[in-house]
Amino acid sequence: MKTERIFFDERKRTMSHGKARLLLQVDNLQKSVSFYTRQLGWELLEAEPAGRAALLRIWLNDEVVLIQRGQLTKQEHELQETYLTRWLQPNSTNPKAGDLVYIGVSSVNEVEKSLQENGWKELRKEEEAGHIRKVFVPAVDGYTFVFWEELFASDDEIMKMYAEGIDELECAVDGLSEEQLNLTEAPGKWSIREQVLHLIDLELVTIHKVKFALAESGRTYQGNRFSQDDWSVSLHYTARPITYEVQMFRSLRQHILGLCEHLPGALERTVITTNNREESVARLLKMMAGHASHHVRAVERIRELHGC
């Protein structure tokens, strides 16, 4: 407890820098704070005096800001903005009700045990061997938290997952008409078309980092953050055809696979990100393989739902 208390005090002294990366809109702040602290075991760090916003710690991992939905007076809005400026990172994530909110943890099993101690009985878990383990936790205000843990995979397993993703995507969209590409799993969710264009754009952005790691291993890499919502709107995901993009996906992966087979120690080559984190080619390929697989499964669920 002493270590946690010191950590709390240190966070309060640096709070003006903005630490939270996640902003959640809630219907009733008091009830939501109660849910997150009592049922999830998070910690309330600070509350805005007017009762319109609060800063919480998600165990020892990260921080989240809750903000109450609804109309505010000018004075309330100014006060709220003051606290949000203090608490939030500049490019925070603001999911919508109904979204899945992913939070990385060191052990999903420990998270599940902690939640069970707080009264949770049955929680849905998923596991992809060598890639990821997840537990899904339905929350108030329409959000579902997905606490996930990265699993170990050998270099050969990573290359296999990355290579197999080519056929998996092509099979997932095979035979779909332009009209069927617009089908969704639920109102307000991404269509098949949007799922595909998003996963390919993530590949394009990440491959740039992979190429730097392969060509200039150990170099510091600087790149802009990928904003999936901005890209979706600006690049017209809702209306663009996907045929050439799917073809490009195959070419991109074959290009990287060829490089990795040709270059000695390719998967161990690295870049250093601006936050001083070392990322290997193996880790980047594994992330891309898992990300694509996630969206391919979403496409398959949509097809099954609509019988196409």
N, C-alpha and C positions, 0 to 999 in steps of 0.2 A: 504493500500500500504506500509506503514511503516513496518508492521510486515513481509510482504513478502520480503521487502528489507533486513531486518535484517536476515531473514532466508537465503536469498541468500548469504549474506556475511559470515554467519556461515558455509554454505556449502563450500564456496571457501576456507576457512581456513582449512577444514578437507578433501579437495578433494584428498589429497595424499593417503588417506586410501582406496579410490575406493568405490564409492557409487552406481554406476549404476549396475543393474542386467540384463539389456537388451541391446544387441548389434544388430543393424540393418544395413545390407549392402544395399547401395543405388547406383543408377546409376549416379545421378548428385547431389552432396552434396548441392549446392546452392539452387536448385529447391526444394529439399526435406526439407531443413531447412525452406524455405519459406512456403511450404505446412503445416508443423507441427506447425509453429508459427502463421500463419495467419488463416488457416482453422480449426485447432484444438485448437488453443489458448495456446499451450505450450510455454515455455520460453527458449530462447537461453542463456546458462550460459557461455560457453567458446568455442572458435574455435581453432583448430590446425592451426598454421600460414601458412602452405603450402596449406590449403584449402582441406585437405583430410579426416578430422574427426571433429566432433562437439559433444558437450555435451549439452543436453536439459533436462529441468525439465518437467515432465508430471503433469501439475497442481501442487497440493501440495502432491502428492502421492509418486512419485518415479522419477528416472532419467533414461535417455536412451542415448546411444552413437550411433551416425550415422557414418558410415565409407564408403568411396567411393570405389566401386568395380574398379578393373583394376590393371594393372602392375605398380609397383613402382620402382624407382631407389633405390639403397642400402641406400642412405642418406635419402630419403623420408620414406622408410620403418622403419629405425631406429628412426626417429623423430615421426612417427606415433605410434610406439610401446611405446615410452616414454609417450605419452599422454594416450594411452590405459591403461598402467600400473597405471597411476594416477587416471583415471576415473572409471575403471571397478572393480567390485568385482571379486575375483579369479575364482569363478564358475558361470560366467555369462551365460545367455541364448542367443543363436545365431540362431534364426529361419531362415528358408529358404523362399524364395519368394513363395507365395501361401499358407503359413501357417496362421493359426489363432493365433493371439497374444492376450492372455487374460490379462486384467488389472483390478484389483479389485478397486471398488469405493464405497463411502458411499451411493450414490444415483444415480441410472441410470437415473431417471427422470430429475435430475439437469444437468447431463451430456448431455442429449438430448436437454434440453432447451438451454444450452450454445452453443451447436453445431448449433442449429437452428438460434441463434443470429449471428453466423458466416457464415450463408448462406446455411446450409444443410437443404434440404426440406423434403425428405422422407428417414427415416432410419428404417431398419428392427429390430423389437424387438421380443424377446421371453421371456416367463415366465413359470416357473414350480412352481405351488402353494406350498408354504412352503419350497421352496428350493432356487431358483435362478431367477433373472431377468437379461436380457442381451440386449444390443443394439450393432448391428454390424455396423462398420464404415469402408468402403473400403478406402484404402490409396494408396499412390504412391509406386512404387517399388515392387508391387505384394503382399503386406501384407494386411490383414484385421484385424483390432483391434476389440476385443470383450470386451466392458466395462461391467463388471458384478457386481451385488450386491447380497449379501446373504440375503435371506428372512427368517422370523421367522417360526419355526415349533414346535409343541408340541412334547413331548417325545413319545407319542403314534403315532403321524404322522411319526416321524423319524423311529421308530421301524417298522411301516407298510411299508415305502419306502424301508428300508433295507431288510425286509423279501421278499417283492414282487420282488425284483431284481433277486432272484434265478430263478424263473420261466421265468422272462423276458429274461434273457440271454439264457436259454435253448431253449426257443421258437424261439429266434432270429437266432440260428444256427441249428435248427432242420432240418434234411433232406438234409443238404448241403454235396456235395461230396468234396473230397480232392481238386479237381480242382476248384470247386466253392469257396472254402475257400480262394483262391488266387485272387479273384476278387477285384477290387478297385473302388473307386468313380471317380478317375481321375488319369492320369499318375503321378507317383511319390508319390501318397498318400498311406497310410497304407491299406493293404488288410484286409479282414474280419479276417483272421488268426492272423494278427499282432494286430488288434484292441482287439481281445479276449485275447491274451497272455499278452498284456500290461495291460489291466484292472485287470487281475487276479494277476499279479505281484505287481501292486499298492496295491491291497488288502493284499497280503502277507506282504509287507513292513509295511503297516499301522497297521495291526492287532498286530504286535509286540508291537507297542506303546499302542494299546488298552489294551493288556494283562498286561502291566506294570501299566497302570492306574487302572485297576480292582484289581490287586494284591497288589500294593504299591501306593495307591492314594496320590498325593502331592509330589511324588519324582521327582527329576530332571531327565529328560530322554535325553540321548545322542545317536544320531544315524546319520549315514552318509546321505548325500543328495541323493535322488533318481534321477538318470540320465536316463531318458527314452530312449534316443538315444543309450547310451552305453549298456544298458540292451538289447535293441532290437538287436543290432549287436552281442554282446557277447553270448547271449542266443539263437541265431538263430531263431528269430521270423518268418522269412520268410519261414521256411521249417518244423518246428516242428508240430506234430499232436496236436490236442486240446482236444481230448476226455477225457483223464484223468484229464486234467486241469479244464475242466468244471465240472466234478464230484467233484473235490477238492473244487471248488468255492462253491458248495452247502454245502459240509461238513464244510468248514470254517465258512460260515455264520450261519449255524445251531448251530455250536459250540458257537459262540459269542452270538447268540440269547438265547441259553440255559443258558449261564452264566448271561446275563442281566436279565433274568426272575428269576433266583435263588438268585442273590446277592442283598441285600438291597441297595437302592440308587445307583445302578450300573451306570446309565447314568450321574450322577453328579460327579462321581469319575474323577480325573484329573492327568495329568502329567505336569511338568514344563519343557518347551523346553530350549535349550541352549541360546536362545535369550530372556529368561525370560518371555516367553509367556505361559499362562496357557491354556491347551487344555483339554476339557472334553470328556468323552466317547461319549456323545450325539453329540458333534460337529464332532468328528472323524467318527462316523457312518453315519452322514448326508453327510459328504464330500464323503465317499466311495459310498454311495447310488447315489449321484448325478453324480459322476465320472463314475460309471458303466453305469448309464442311458444314459449319453452322448455318450458313445461308442456303446451301444446297438442301439441307434437311428442311429448312423453312419452305423452299420451293416444293419439295416432295409432299409436305403436309398440305400445302395449298392445292396441289393437284389431286391428292386423295380426297380432300374436303369437297372439291367440285367435280370429282369423277372424270378428270381429263388426263 
